[in-house]
Amino acid sequence: MFAGCSTALITPFRDDGAIDEEAFRELIDFQEENGVDVIVPCGSTGESATLTADEHIRVIEIAVDQAKKSKVLAGAGSNSTAEAIVFSKHAEDLGADGILSISPYYNKPTQEGIYLHYKSIAEATDIPIVVYNVPGRTGSNITSDTMLRMAEIPGIAAVKEASGNIAQVQKILAGRPKGFEVLSGDDALTYPIMSMGGDGVVSVSSNCCPARMSRMVHLIQGGKSSEALEICNELVPLFTELFTESNPIPIKYAMKRLGFGNGIPRLPLTPLSKRGQDALIPVLEKLGL
C-alpha cells in the first residue's frame, strides 16, 4: 500500500508562527511533480509534537485536499493510546489513506504494552496502520518478535523501521506475513534495506530532492541496483548533514532556500546554527539546491 518513496513533510511556518498553508500546498505539488508516491504530514519531521490538536487536523485536511497523485499517510500517534485513537479517527474521517503511528514515547512501555497499544488502535479504526519504530526518539525499541506478532493484527499494514539495526530489520523481512510492508525510516539505510527486500522509505531528504530520492527508490524496485547506488552515493553527504542537528532543523533550513516557509522550527527546536549552515550549504549547492 505504501511501497515506494514517501516524504515526511515539513510543516512550513510564517514569520508570525502560524502554518504557512500556501507554502504547504506548494510543497505537496512539488513532491507530486517529482515522482513521490506517498506524502506524510504530521510526522516528527512535520513537528507534530508542537502542533496544536486543531493544527494537526488542519494539516492533514490540507494534505488530503491537495494531493492528486500521491497517497496520504497521516501522522496520528501519541504516547496515550486513547489520544492516538482520537487522532487516528480524525485522519480516517478526513480521508487519509493510512496513518503513521509512532510507538509510545516517554512512557517506555513493555513489549506487551506496545502490542496492546497498536491492537487497540487497529480495533478502534478501519484505516491501514503503519507502525513507526524509532527508539532514538521514543526511548524504547519494538523488537522484531513483537513487530512480527503485530503484523498478524488485521489493519496493521507496514512498519517504518528507524532502529538502525539491520539485523532486526532483516529478521522482520524474513518472517513477515504476505503483504506486510517494511519501509526504511532512515535515508542512509534505504539502499541496504531495500536491497534485502524492503519496500521503500519514508524520507526526510526527499523534501528537498524528491526527484533524486524517488528515482533511486524506483530503480531499486525495478531491479536496477547499480544505477540506484550511484544516486545513493551522490546523496550520502546530504543524508549526513541533514541530521547533524535534530531533525527537522536542517531540512527546514534547506527548504527555506527553496522557498517553502521561513525555515524556523517551533521551540524547543531552534534555527540551524551557523556551524550547521556552513556544513550544509556546500552540500546543497553541489546538488543544485
Order of alpha helices (4+ residues) and beta strands (2+ residues): beta-alpha-beta-alpha-beta-alpha-beta-alpha-beta-alpha-alpha-beta-alpha-beta-alpha-beta-alpha-alpha-alpha-alpha
